[in-house]
Amino acid sequence: MATTLLFGRPTTRIYHTFSMTASTMSRLQSTLSSYLVTPAELDAALKRNAPSKLSTAPRTVPICGSWFLPNDPQQRNGYQVFKQGHIPHARFFDIDKVSDTSSPYPHMLPSPEVFREAMSKLGVKRDDTVVVYDTAELGIFSAPRVAWTFKVFGHDAVHVLNNFRLWVEQGYATEEGDQEDVERSDYPLSELDGSKVVAFEEMKSLVSDHNKEGREELHILDARSEGRWKGSEPEPRPGLPSGHMPRSTSVPVPDLLDPKTKAFLPPAELRKVFERKGVDPSKPVISSCGTGVTATVIDTALTAAGYGDGSRRIYDGSWTEWAQRVQPTDHLIIKDDE
């Protein structure tokens, strides 16, 4: 499932704010207590509320959000790994297909209509509790992006499994093969919540103001490797320069994960990571990465750590859009060796 970049005309996206009534939100709240879910918690939830054609009650639905970079050395793709082993009754969320395929940038957020159709095909209902997980190989990588996409479209009963590697190692059930046939649902159409997203024009304005008096105080956190952030390592997409935006801080994904299990570090340790990086919990945070996938790993870590007031957004186009749209005369790509 390698991503092909289309170097066509950039598209401008307008994000609208979405709101739900208190009664609707309370009806859709998950029975799981925290955003990150352990294998034991998911196993218990699946035993209580497994997907079933016979029951109309809210269910716990496992969603595999596996995805690999286009330069993956083994040329793996998410669905290939899903077929090799997945949680029973899991559905597969294809990040590249459930996206704005008209955009010249990879897997940008889908339209409300595309998201609704994809969820209906997967048989997901609005009152289901969804738990998204990654591959055992990567531990935590793209599942947070899928979970964040659910939240952007108002599906608050969504969680991230921490993680599938531990699920396998601890002996919980897996099965091989294609995704099982599921009964189509009638998922409702929801507006995209623009308060969780930053588009290019606003991002450029925020970064361009970095030396101005009275600028907005915020943190821009970059999940790419430190070498890509510094500009000393190449980007995985040919022809794309590496480097970083002014005002940004390097927070590579491995810094947030246990080196052995590739699960998120405990909350106290995550807080120490953000403290070492100089992240002020009172300031808003915008997370970025290569294509908007691992930026959500930072966002999830902030949630798990209880760090900050929740004023956080994702730059959807991230570095792939940024490096193609800013001009050399803007001086908005910084390399540490320059």
C-alpha contacts under 8 A as a table, 3 or more apart, distances in Angstrom:
res1	aa1	res2	aa2	distance
1	M	67	W	7.90
1	M	68	F	7.61
1	M	70	P	7.39
1	M	76	R	7.31
1	M	77	N	4.77
1	M	78	G	7.04
2	A	68	F	7.73
2	A	69	L	6.98
2	A	70	P	4.36
2	A	71	N	7.61
2	A	75	Q	7.81
2	A	77	N	7.23
3	T	69	L	7.69
3	T	70	P	5.47
3	T	96	D	7.61
3	T	106	P	6.70
4	T	106	P	7.50
5	L	104	P	6.59
5	L	105	Y	6.34
5	L	106	P	6.61
5	L	237	R	7.85
6	L	104	P	4.82
6	L	105	Y	6.81
7	F	104	P	6.13
8	G	104	P	5.80
9	R	104	P	7.10
10	P	103	S	7.44
10	P	104	P	6.42
10	P	325	R	7.50
11	T	103	S	6.37
11	T	104	P	7.42
12	T	199	A	7.93
12	T	200	F	7.88
13	R	199	A	6.68
14	I	199	A	7.49
15	Y	192	L	6.80
15	Y	193	D	7.04
15	Y	194	G	4.46
15	Y	195	S	7.97
15	Y	197	V	7.33
15	Y	199	A	7.81
16	H	191	E	7.29
16	H	192	L	6.21
16	H	193	D	5.93
16	H	194	G	4.60
16	H	195	S	7.65
17	T	191	E	7.54
17	T	192	L	6.76
17	T	193	D	4.58
17	T	194	G	4.53
17	T	195	S	5.82
18	F	153	F	7.98
18	F	154	G	7.63
18	F	190	S	7.93
18	F	191	E	5.51
18	F	192	L	6.00
18	F	193	D	4.39
18	F	194	G	6.90
18	F	195	S	7.97
19	S	154	G	7.90
19	S	193	D	7.47
20	M	24	T	6.37
20	M	25	M	6.44
20	M	154	G	7.66
21	T	24	T	5.26
21	T	25	M	6.32
22	A	25	M	5.14
22	A	26	S	6.13
23	S	26	S	5.24
23	S	27	R	6.26
24	T	27	R	5.20
24	T	28	L	6.43
25	M	28	L	5.16
25	M	29	Q	6.25
25	M	156	D	7.58
26	S	29	Q	5.35
27	R	127	D	7.58
28	L	126	R	7.52
28	L	127	D	5.30
28	L	128	D	7.79
28	L	155	H	7.67
28	L	156	D	6.83
28	L	157	A	6.12
29	Q	156	D	6.50
29	Q	157	A	5.22
30	S	33	S	7.49
30	S	129	T	5.68
30	S	156	D	7.60
30	S	157	A	4.53
30	S	158	V	7.24
31	T	129	T	7.77
32	L	35	Y	7.77
32	L	37	V	7.63
32	L	41	E	7.81
32	L	45	A	7.86
34	S	37	V	6.56
34	S	159	H	7.62
35	Y	158	V	7.33
35	Y	159	H	4.83
35	Y	160	V	6.29
35	Y	303	T	7.65
35	Y	304	A	6.97
36	L	159	H	5.89
36	L	160	V	5.03
36	L	161	L	5.90
36	L	162	N	5.99
36	L	304	A	6.83
37	V	41	E	6.10
37	V	42	L	6.44
37	V	131	V	7.91
37	V	159	H	6.60
37	V	160	V	5.98
37	V	161	L	4.80
37	V	162	N	5.69
37	V	163	N	7.96
38	T	41	E	5.19
38	T	42	L	6.32
38	T	161	L	6.01
38	T	162	N	5.37
38	T	163	N	6.91
39	P	42	L	5.17
39	P	43	D	6.04
39	P	161	L	6.83
39	P	162	N	7.01
39	P	163	N	6.89
39	P	164	F	7.53
39	P	166	L	6.89
39	P	167	W	5.17
39	P	172	Y	7.78
40	A	43	D	5.12
40	A	44	A	6.20
41	E	44	A	5.21
41	E	45	A	6.15
42	L	45	A	4.99
42	L	46	L	6.04
42	L	131	V	7.77
42	L	161	L	7.55
43	D	46	L	5.18
43	D	47	K	6.29
43	D	172	Y	7.55
44	A	47	K	5.16
44	A	48	R	6.33
45	A	48	R	5.09
45	A	49	N	5.88
45	A	50	A	7.42
45	A	60	T	6.45
46	L	49	N	5.14
46	L	50	A	4.53
46	L	51	P	7.81
46	L	59	R	7.99
46	L	60	T	5.80
46	L	61	V	7.61
47	K	50	A	5.74
49	N	58	P	7.19
49	N	59	R	4.78
49	N	60	T	5.42
50	A	59	R	5.77
50	A	60	T	5.72
50	A	61	V	7.04
51	P	59	R	5.57
51	P	60	T	6.48
51	P	61	V	6.20
51	P	89	H	7.24
52	S	55	S	5.56
52	S	56	T	7.96
52	S	59	R	7.96
53	K	56	T	7.59
53	K	183	E	7.67
58	P	127	D	5.56
58	P	128	D	4.97
58	P	129	T	7.13
59	R	127	D	7.66
59	R	128	D	4.90
59	R	129	T	5.97
60	T	128	D	5.92
60	T	129	T	4.65
60	T	130	V	5.81
60	T	131	V	7.23
61	V	89	H	7.77
61	V	90	A	6.79
61	V	91	R	7.91
61	V	124	V	7.64
61	V	128	D	6.72
61	V	129	T	6.12
61	V	130	V	4.90
61	V	131	V	6.23
62	P	87	I	7.10
62	P	89	H	7.19
62	P	90	A	4.78
62	P	91	R	6.58
62	P	130	V	5.95
62	P	131	V	4.90
62	P	132	V	5.92
62	P	133	Y	7.47
63	I	90	A	5.33
63	I	91	R	4.93
63	I	92	F	5.81
63	I	93	F	6.58
63	I	130	V	6.77
63	I	131	V	5.96
63	I	132	V	4.62
63	I	133	Y	6.34
64	C	82	F	7.28
64	C	86	H	7.63
64	C	90	A	6.49
64	C	91	R	6.07
64	C	92	F	4.85
64	C	93	F	6.03
64	C	132	V	5.72
64	C	133	Y	5.13
64	C	134	D	6.11
64	C	135	T	7.95
64	C	143	A	7.31
65	G	78	G	7.48
65	G	92	F	6.33
65	G	93	F	5.17
65	G	94	D	6.76
65	G	95	I	7.16
65	G	132	V	6.26
65	G	133	Y	5.89
65	G	134	D	5.67
65	G	142	S	6.16
65	G	143	A	4.85
65	G	146	V	6.05
66	S	77	N	7.82
66	S	78	G	4.54
66	S	79	Y	7.23
66	S	81	V	7.80
66	S	82	F	7.43
66	S	92	F	7.97
66	S	93	F	7.71
66	S	94	D	7.77
66	S	133	Y	7.32
66	S	134	D	4.91
66	S	135	T	5.72
66	S	141	F	7.88
66	S	142	S	6.01
66	S	143	A	6.54
67	W	77	N	6.12
67	W	78	G	4.53
67	W	94	D	7.84
67	W	95	I	7.18
67	W	134	D	7.90
67	W	141	F	7.82
67	W	142	S	5.97
68	F	72	D	6.37
68	F	76	R	6.60
68	F	77	N	5.77
68	F	78	G	6.43
69	L	72	D	5.34
69	L	236	P	7.52
70	P	75	Q	7.56
70	P	236	P	6.98
70	P	237	R	7.40
71	N	75	Q	7.13
71	N	236	P	5.77
71	N	237	R	7.55
72	D	75	Q	5.04
72	D	76	R	6.53
73	P	76	R	7.93
76	R	80	Q	6.86
76	R	81	V	7.22
77	N	80	Q	5.46
77	N	81	V	6.55
78	G	81	V	5.39
78	G	82	F	6.15
78	G	94	D	7.65
78	G	135	T	7.99
79	Y	82	F	4.73
79	Y	83	K	6.21
79	Y	92	F	7.14
79	Y	94	D	7.82
80	Q	83	K	5.36
80	Q	84	Q	6.68
81	V	84	Q	5.08
81	V	85	G	6.76
81	V	135	T	7.24
82	F	85	G	5.50
82	F	86	H	5.53
82	F	92	F	7.52
82	F	135	T	7.71
82	F	176	E	7.73
82	F	177	G	7.73
82	F	178	D	7.72
83	K	86	H	6.89
83	K	176	E	5.34
83	K	177	G	4.41
83	K	178	D	5.35
83	K	179	Q	7.55
84	Q	175	E	7.93
84	Q	176	E	5.21
84	Q	177	G	6.46
85	G	174	T	5.90
85	G	175	E	5.30
85	G	176	E	4.56
85	G	177	G	7.22
86	H	90	A	6.75
86	H	174	T	5.15
86	H	175	E	5.46
86	H	176	E	6.37
87	I	90	A	5.46
87	I	173	A	6.46
87	I	174	T	4.70
87	I	175	E	6.33
88	P	173	A	6.90
88	P	174	T	5.71
88	P	175	E	5.75
89	H	179	Q	7.57
89	H	180	E	6.82
90	A	179	Q	7.08
91	R	122	L	6.45
91	R	179	Q	6.09
91	R	180	E	7.80
92	F	122	L	7.86
92	F	179	Q	6.96
93	F	98	V	7.45
93	F	146	V	7.52
94	D	97	K	5.41
94	D	98	V	5.94
95	I	98	V	5.37
95	I	99	S	6.57
95	I	107	H	6.12
95	I	146	V	7.26
96	D	99	S	5.94
96	D	101	T	7.86
96	D	106	P	6.99
96	D	107	H	4.90
97	K	100	D	7.98
97	K	101	T	7.08
97	K	107	H	7.32
98	V	107	H	7.41
98	V	109	L	7.78
98	V	110	P	6.01
98	V	114	V	6.70
98	V	115	F	6.49
98	V	118	A	6.63
99	S	107	H	4.91
99	S	108	M	5.39
99	S	109	L	5.05
99	S	110	P	3.91
99	S	111	S	7.38
99	S	114	V	7.37
99	S	115	F	7.87
100	D	103	S	5.70
100	D	107	H	6.35
100	D	108	M	5.34
100	D	109	L	5.78
100	D	110	P	4.47
100	D	111	S	6.57
101	T	104	P	7.85
101	T	106	P	7.72
101	T	107	H	7.07
101	T	108	M	7.71
101	T	110	P	7.86
103	S	106	P	7.22
103	S	108	M	7.08
105	Y	108	M	6.56
105	Y	291	T	7.83
105	Y	317	G	6.77
105	Y	320	T	6.99
105	Y	321	E	6.35
106	P	291	T	6.64
106	P	317	G	7.98
107	H	110	P	7.89
107	H	291	T	7.54
108	M	291	T	7.99
108	M	292	G	7.69
108	M	316	D	6.29
108	M	317	G	6.55
109	L	149	T	7.33
109	L	316	D	7.24
110	P	113	E	7.84
110	P	114	V	5.76
110	P	115	F	6.00
111	S	114	V	5.21
111	S	115	F	6.27
111	S	192	L	7.58
112	P	115	F	5.17
112	P	116	R	6.04
112	P	153	F	7.41
112	P	189	L	6.18
112	P	190	S	5.89
112	P	191	E	5.94
112	P	192	L	6.36
113	E	116	R	5.13
113	E	117	E	6.22
113	E	189	L	6.54
114	V	117	E	5.22
114	V	118	A	6.15
115	F	118	A	5.14
115	F	119	M	6.18
116	R	119	M	5.30
116	R	120	S	6.12
116	R	187	Y	5.70
116	R	188	P	6.33
116	R	189	L	5.67
116	R	190	S	7.67
117	E	120	S	5.08
117	E	121	K	6.19
117	E	187	Y	7.48
118	A	121	K	5.17
118	A	122	L	6.27
119	M	122	L	4.99
119	M	123	G	6.17
119	M	124	V	5.28
119	M	125	K	7.57
119	M	185	S	7.56
119	M	187	Y	6.25
120	S	123	G	5.04
120	S	124	V	5.99
120	S	125	K	7.51
120	S	184	R	5.43
120	S	185	S	4.57
120	S	186	D	5.51
120	S	187	Y	5.19
121	K	124	V	7.71
121	K	182	V	7.88
121	K	183	E	7.85
121	K	184	R	5.24
121	K	185	S	6.83
122	L	182	V	6.68
122	L	183	E	7.86
122	L	184	R	6.62
122	L	185	S	7.56
123	G	182	V	5.87
123	G	183	E	5.55
123	G	184	R	4.57
123	G	185	S	4.59
123	G	186	D	7.94
124	V	128	D	6.72
124	V	184	R	7.92
124	V	185	S	6.15
124	V	187	Y	6.93
125	K	128	D	5.33
125	K	185	S	6.15
125	K	186	D	7.07
125	K	187	Y	5.66
126	R	155	H	6.74
126	R	187	Y	6.12
126	R	188	P	7.14
127	D	157	A	7.59
128	D	157	A	7.07
129	T	157	A	4.94
129	T	158	V	5.81
129	T	159	H	7.89
130	V	157	A	6.30
130	V	158	V	4.65
130	V	159	H	6.23
131	V	147	A	7.82
131	V	158	V	5.74
131	V	159	H	4.65
131	V	160	V	5.44
131	V	161	L	6.27
132	V	143	A	5.61
132	V	144	P	7.51
132	V	146	V	7.02
132	V	147	A	6.16
132	V	158	V	7.52
132	V	159	H	6.18
132	V	160	V	4.89
132	V	161	L	6.01
133	Y	140	I	7.84
133	Y	143	A	5.13
133	Y	160	V	5.96
133	Y	161	L	5.13
133	Y	162	N	7.64
133	Y	163	N	6.58
133	Y	164	F	6.18
134	D	138	L	7.06
134	D	139	G	6.06
134	D	140	I	5.88
134	D	141	F	6.55
134	D	142	S	6.39
134	D	143	A	5.19
134	D	161	L	7.89
134	D	163	N	7.10
134	D	164	F	6.13
135	T	138	L	5.55
135	T	139	G	5.82
135	T	140	I	7.58
135	T	164	F	6.18
135	T	165	R	7.05
136	A	139	G	5.15
136	A	163	N	7.70
136	A	164	F	5.21
136	A	165	R	4.00
136	A	166	L	7.77
136	A	168	V	7.42
137	E	165	R	7.03
138	L	141	F	6.27
138	L	262	K	6.94
139	G	162	N	7.99
139	G	163	N	5.97
139	G	164	F	6.40
139	G	165	R	5.71
139	G	261	T	6.91
139	G	262	K	4.73
139	G	263	A	6.00
140	I	143	A	6.78
140	I	144	P	7.79
140	I	162	N	7.52
140	I	163	N	6.77
140	I	257	L	7.85
140	I	262	K	6.15
140	I	263	A	6.17
140	I	264	F	7.50
140	I	297	V	7.72
141	F	144	P	7.05
141	F	293	V	7.65
141	F	294	T	6.13
141	F	297	V	6.95
142	S	145	R	5.34
142	S	146	V	6.80
142	S	293	V	5.82
142	S	294	T	6.38
142	S	297	V	7.85
143	A	146	V	5.20
143	A	147	A	6.25
143	A	160	V	6.71
144	P	147	A	5.02
144	P	148	W	5.93
144	P	160	V	6.45
144	P	293	V	7.64
144	P	294	T	7.54
144	P	296	T	5.48
144	P	297	V	5.71
144	P	300	T	6.62
145	R	148	W	5.06
145	R	149	T	6.17
145	R	292	G	7.59
145	R	293	V	5.22
145	R	294	T	6.98
145	R	295	A	7.88
145	R	296	T	5.39
145	R	297	V	7.45
146	V	149	T	5.05
146	V	150	F	6.51
147	A	150	F	5.18
147	A	151	K	6.50
147	A	158	V	6.16
147	A	159	H	6.49
147	A	160	V	6.69
148	W	151	K	4.99
148	W	152	V	6.15
148	W	296	T	6.94
149	T	152	V	4.99
149	T	153	F	6.50
150	F	153	F	5.32
150	F	154	G	6.50
150	F	155	H	5.15
150	F	156	D	7.20
150	F	158	V	6.96
151	K	154	G	4.95
151	K	155	H	5.03
151	K	156	D	5.39
151	K	158	V	7.23
152	V	155	H	7.45
152	V	192	L	5.75
152	V	193	D	5.12
152	V	194	G	7.68
152	V	196	K	6.60
153	F	190	S	5.87
153	F	191	E	6.21
153	F	192	L	5.07
153	F	193	D	6.22
154	G	190	S	7.00
154	G	191	E	7.88
154	G	192	L	7.69
154	G	193	D	7.27
155	H	158	V	6.65
160	V	163	N	7.78
161	L	164	F	6.67
162	N	166	L	7.55
162	N	263	A	5.51
162	N	264	F	6.64
163	N	166	L	5.51
163	N	167	W	6.38
163	N	262	K	7.81
163	N	263	A	5.69
164	F	167	W	4.66
164	F	168	V	6.20
165	R	168	V	5.29
165	R	169	E	6.16
165	R	261	T	6.83
165	R	262	K	7.81
166	L	169	E	4.88
166	L	170	Q	5.77
166	L	261	T	6.92
167	W	170	Q	5.38
167	W	171	G	6.54
167	W	172	Y	5.62
168	V	171	G	5.33
168	V	172	Y	5.88
168	V	173	A	7.58
168	V	174	T	7.53
169	E	172	Y	7.76
193	D	196	K	6.14
193	D	197	V	7.60
194	G	197	V	5.31
194	G	198	V	7.65
195	S	198	V	7.99
195	S	313	R	7.13
196	K	312	R	6.72
196	K	313	R	4.56
196	K	314	I	6.38
197	V	313	R	5.08
197	V	314	I	4.99
197	V	315	Y	6.02
197	V	316	D	6.53
198	V	202	E	6.61
198	V	203	M	6.47
198	V	286	I	7.84
198	V	313	R	6.40
198	V	314	I	5.91
198	V	315	Y	4.70
198	V	316	D	6.44
199	A	202	E	5.76
199	A	203	M	6.22
199	A	315	Y	6.26
199	A	316	D	6.64
199	A	317	G	7.26
200	F	203	M	4.97
200	F	204	K	6.01
200	F	315	Y	7.56
200	F	317	G	7.13
200	F	321	E	7.72
200	F	322	W	7.24
201	E	204	K	5.28
201	E	205	S	6.32
202	E	205	S	5.05
202	E	206	L	6.18
203	M	206	L	5.16
203	M	207	V	6.17
203	M	315	Y	7.49
204	K	207	V	5.17
204	K	208	S	5.81
205	S	208	S	5.12
205	S	209	D	6.25
206	L	209	D	5.44
206	L	210	H	6.88
206	L	215	R	7.99
206	L	216	E	7.45
207	V	210	H	5.37
207	V	245	M	7.19
207	V	246	P	6.20
207	V	247	R	6.81
207	V	332	L	7.76
208	S	211	N	7.65
208	S	332	L	7.54
209	D	212	K	5.24
209	D	215	R	6.10
210	H	215	R	6.58
210	H	246	P	7.16
210	H	247	R	6.66
211	N	215	R	7.62
212	K	215	R	5.66
217	E	283	K	6.49
217	E	284	P	7.47
218	L	283	K	5.25
218	L	284	P	4.94
218	L	285	V	5.80
218	L	286	I	7.62
219	H	247	R	7.27
219	H	248	S	6.79
219	H	249	T	7.49
219	H	279	V	6.85
219	H	280	D	7.91
219	H	283	K	6.88
219	H	284	P	6.32
219	H	285	V	4.77
219	H	286	I	6.22
220	I	247	R	6.44
220	I	248	S	4.55
220	I	249	T	6.12
220	I	285	V	5.93
220	I	286	I	4.85
220	I	287	S	5.73
220	I	288	S	7.20
221	L	248	S	5.64
221	L	249	T	4.93
221	L	250	S	6.05
221	L	251	V	6.12
221	L	285	V	7.19
221	L	286	I	6.30
221	L	287	S	4.78
221	L	288	S	6.12
221	L	295	A	7.95
221	L	298	I	7.75
222	D	229	W	7.52
222	D	248	S	6.59
222	D	249	T	5.96
222	D	250	S	4.98
222	D	251	V	5.55
222	D	252	P	6.93
222	D	287	S	5.99
222	D	288	S	4.87
222	D	289	C	5.23
222	D	295	A	6.84
223	A	250	S	6.48
223	A	251	V	5.11
223	A	252	P	4.44
223	A	253	V	5.48
223	A	287	S	7.49
223	A	288	S	6.33
223	A	289	C	4.87
223	A	290	G	7.90
223	A	294	T	6.07
223	A	295	A	5.55
223	A	297	V	7.74
223	A	298	I	6.81
224	R	228	R	6.35
224	R	229	W	6.38
224	R	250	S	7.29
224	R	251	V	7.32
224	R	252	P	5.30
224	R	253	V	7.02
224	R	289	C	5.24
224	R	290	G	6.48
224	R	294	T	7.72
225	S	228	R	5.35
225	S	229	W	6.25
225	S	250	S	7.66
225	S	251	V	7.90
225	S	252	P	5.09
225	S	253	V	7.51
226	E	229	W	4.90
226	E	230	K	6.00
226	E	250	S	6.13
226	E	251	V	7.72
226	E	252	P	6.37
227	G	230	K	5.12
227	G	231	G	6.01
227	G	232	S	5.11
227	G	233	E	4.85
228	R	231	G	5.00
228	R	232	S	6.10
228	R	233	E	4.81
228	R	234	P	6.16
228	R	235	E	6.39
228	R	242	S	5.32
228	R	243	G	5.90
228	R	244	H	7.93
229	W	232	S	7.80
229	W	242	S	6.57
229	W	243	G	4.74
229	W	244	H	5.10
229	W	250	S	6.55
229	W	335	K	7.73
230	K	233	E	7.66
230	K	242	S	7.45
230	K	243	G	5.12
230	K	244	H	6.64
230	K	334	I	7.64
230	K	335	K	5.34
230	K	336	D	5.09
230	K	337	D	7.58
231	G	234	P	7.21
231	G	241	P	7.64
231	G	242	S	4.64
231	G	243	G	3.91
231	G	244	H	7.30
231	G	334	I	7.64
231	G	335	K	4.90
231	G	336	D	6.57
231	G	337	D	7.59
232	S	242	S	7.44
232	S	243	G	7.69
232	S	335	K	7.73
232	S	336	D	8.00
232	S	337	D	7.75
233	E	242	S	6.89
234	P	240	L	7.91
234	P	241	P	6.95
234	P	242	S	5.84
235	E	238	P	7.04
235	E	240	L	6.13
235	E	241	P	6.55
235	E	242	S	5.66
237	R	240	L	5.93
240	L	320	T	7.28
240	L	323	A	6.71
240	L	324	Q	7.44
241	P	323	A	6.63
242	S	323	A	7.91
242	S	335	K	7.69
243	G	333	I	5.90
243	G	334	I	5.32
243	G	335	K	4.85
243	G	336	D	7.64
244	H	248	S	6.86
244	H	319	W	7.99
244	H	332	L	7.91
244	H	333	I	5.48
244	H	334	I	5.12
244	H	335	K	6.69
245	M	248	S	5.64
245	M	332	L	5.76
245	M	333	I	5.43
245	M	334	I	6.03
246	P	332	L	6.33
246	P	333	I	7.25
246	P	334	I	6.59
249	T	277	K	7.38
251	V	255	D	6.84
251	V	277	K	7.51
251	V	298	I	7.70
252	P	255	D	5.65
252	P	256	L	7.51
253	V	256	L	5.52
253	V	257	L	6.88
253	V	294	T	7.17
253	V	297	V	6.89
253	V	298	I	7.22
254	P	257	L	5.19
254	P	258	D	7.63
254	P	259	P	7.18
254	P	262	K	7.89
255	D	273	V	7.35
256	L	264	F	5.98
256	L	265	L	5.98
256	L	270	L	6.35
256	L	273	V	7.34
256	L	298	I	7.75
256	L	301	A	7.02
257	L	261	T	7.87
257	L	262	K	5.18
257	L	263	A	5.31
257	L	264	F	4.45
257	L	265	L	5.17
258	D	261	T	5.60
258	D	262	K	4.92
258	D	263	A	5.48
258	D	264	F	6.11
258	D	265	L	5.50
259	P	262	K	5.62
264	F	301	A	7.19
265	L	269	E	6.05
265	L	270	L	5.96
266	P	269	E	5.44
266	P	270	L	6.30
266	P	305	A	7.69
267	P	270	L	5.03
267	P	271	R	6.19
267	P	301	A	7.99
267	P	304	A	5.86
267	P	305	A	4.20
267	P	306	G	7.44
268	A	271	R	5.18
268	A	272	K	6.47
268	A	305	A	6.62
269	E	272	K	5.04
269	E	273	V	6.40
270	L	273	V	5.06
270	L	274	F	6.49
270	L	301	A	6.73
270	L	302	L	7.64
270	L	305	A	5.76
271	R	274	F	5.27
271	R	275	E	6.13
271	R	302	L	7.88
271	R	305	A	5.67
271	R	306	G	8.00
271	R	307	Y	6.58
272	K	275	E	4.94
272	K	276	R	6.07
273	V	276	R	5.20
273	V	277	K	6.32
274	F	277	K	4.99
274	F	278	G	6.36
274	F	279	V	5.40
275	E	278	G	5.10
275	E	279	V	5.69
275	E	280	D	7.51
276	R	279	V	7.62
280	D	283	K	5.69
280	D	308	G	7.64
281	P	284	P	7.78
281	P	307	Y	5.90
281	P	308	G	3.94
281	P	309	D	6.86
282	S	308	G	5.77
282	S	309	D	6.57
283	K	308	G	7.34
283	K	311	S	7.65
284	P	308	G	7.94
284	P	309	D	7.99
284	P	310	G	7.81
284	P	311	S	4.97
284	P	312	R	5.78
285	V	311	S	6.45
285	V	312	R	4.74
285	V	313	R	6.41
286	I	312	R	5.77
286	I	313	R	4.84
286	I	314	I	5.50
286	I	315	Y	6.59
287	S	295	A	5.08
287	S	296	T	7.11
287	S	298	I	6.75
287	S	299	D	6.84
287	S	312	R	7.69
287	S	313	R	6.43
287	S	314	I	4.97
287	S	315	Y	6.18
288	S	291	T	7.85
288	S	292	G	6.09
288	S	294	T	7.69
288	S	295	A	4.67
288	S	314	I	6.22
288	S	315	Y	5.37
288	S	316	D	7.51
288	S	318	S	5.12
288	S	319	W	7.13
289	C	292	G	5.61
289	C	293	V	6.95
289	C	294	T	5.97
289	C	295	A	5.03
289	C	318	S	5.44
289	C	319	W	5.97
290	G	293	V	7.30
290	G	294	T	7.61
290	G	318	S	5.57
290	G	319	W	4.77
290	G	320	T	5.70
291	T	294	T	7.85
291	T	316	D	7.00
291	T	317	G	5.67
291	T	318	S	5.09
291	T	319	W	6.27
291	T	320	T	5.74
291	T	321	E	7.68
292	G	295	A	5.45
292	G	296	T	7.12
292	G	314	I	7.10
292	G	315	Y	6.49
292	G	316	D	4.89
292	G	317	G	5.92
292	G	318	S	5.36
293	V	296	T	5.99
293	V	297	V	7.66
294	T	297	V	4.94
294	T	298	I	7.07
295	A	298	I	5.47
295	A	299	D	6.61
295	A	314	I	6.67
295	A	315	Y	7.93
296	T	299	D	4.67
296	T	300	T	5.95
296	T	314	I	7.03
297	V	300	T	5.08
297	V	301	A	6.13
298	I	301	A	5.03
298	I	302	L	6.22
299	D	302	L	5.19
299	D	303	T	6.36
299	D	312	R	7.25
299	D	313	R	7.98
299	D	314	I	7.93
300	T	303	T	4.99
300	T	304	A	6.12
301	A	304	A	5.01
301	A	305	A	5.99
302	L	305	A	5.12
302	L	306	G	6.04
302	L	307	Y	5.17
302	L	308	G	7.35
303	T	306	G	5.13
303	T	307	Y	6.50
303	T	310	G	7.57
304	A	307	Y	7.77
307	Y	310	G	7.76
308	G	311	S	7.32
315	Y	318	S	5.27
317	G	320	T	6.38
317	G	321	E	4.94
317	G	322	W	7.06
318	S	321	E	5.76
318	S	322	W	6.10
319	W	322	W	4.78
319	W	323	A	5.73
320	T	323	A	5.66
320	T	324	Q	6.52
321	E	324	Q	5.34
321	E	325	R	6.09
322	W	325	R	5.33
322	W	326	V	5.98
323	A	326	V	6.02
323	A	333	I	7.31
326	V	330	D	6.50
326	V	332	L	6.83
327	Q	330	D	5.25
327	Q	331	H	7.36
327	Q	332	L	7.83
328	P	331	H	5.69
328	P	332	L	7.59
328	P	333	I	7.95
331	H	334	I	7.38
334	I	338	E	7.79
335	K	338	E	5.60
